[in-house]
């Protein structure tokens, strides 16, 4: 994920969830047993500033990056 942020010009940390801890914490498990693709933008203040729910992968990273850079 860090490489992705560097390649896309992000100057912020990204977090993955291979153990599923965040899936449980943020309650994004669907009835089908699969996690819903979601993005949470957390500010330096530790607060969630924006939530993207049920997103499609195509174009999503560019949208989030544009939103983050414009705020």
C-alpha positions in Angstrom: 0.0 0.0 0.0 2.8 2.4 0.7 4.2 1.8 -2.8 0.7 2.6 -4.2 0.6 5.9 -2.3 4.1 6.8 -3.5 3.3 6.0 -7.1 0.0 7.9 -7.0 1.5 10.9 -5.3 -0.1 10.4 -1.9 1.7 11.8 1.1 -0.4 9.9 3.6 -0.3 6.5 5.2 -2.6 3.7 3.9 -3.8 0.8 5.9 -4.7 -2.7 4.8 -6.6 -5.3 6.8 -5.4 -8.8 6.1 -6.5 -10.1 9.5 -10.0 -8.6 9.2 -9.8 -6.5 12.4 -10.9 -3.3 10.8 -13.7 -5.1 9.0 -15.2 -6.1 12.3 -14.4 -2.7 14.0 -16.1 -0.7 11.2 -18.9 -3.3 10.7 -18.6 -3.6 6.9 -19.3 -7.3 6.6 -22.1 -8.0 4.2 -24.8 -10.7 4.7 -23.0 -12.7 2.1 -20.0 -13.1 4.4 -17.8 -10.8 2.2 -16.5 -7.4 3.3 -17.9 -4.4 1.6 -15.3 -2.4 -0.2 -15.1 0.8 1.9 -12.6 3.7 2.3 -12.3 5.8 5.4 -10.3 9.0 5.2 -8.8 9.7 8.6 -7.3 13.1 9.3 -4.2 13.9 11.3 -6.5 14.7 14.2 -7.5 11.0 14.3 -11.1 11.7 13.2 -12.8 10.2 10.2 -13.3 13.0 7.7 -15.0 11.1 4.9 -16.5 7.6 4.3 -16.9 6.0 0.9 -19.1 2.9 1.1 -19.8 0.1 -1.4 -17.3 1.5 -3.8 -16.2 0.0 -7.1 -12.4 -0.3 -7.5 -12.2 1.3 -11.0 -11.5 5.0 -10.6 -12.0 5.0 -6.8 -8.4 5.6 -5.9 -8.2 8.6 -8.2 -11.5 10.0 -6.8 -10.3 9.7 -3.2 -6.9 11.1 -4.0 -8.5 14.1 -5.7 -10.8 14.7 -2.8 -7.9 14.5 -0.3 -5.7 16.8 -2.3 -8.5 19.4 -2.6 -9.3 19.5 1.1 
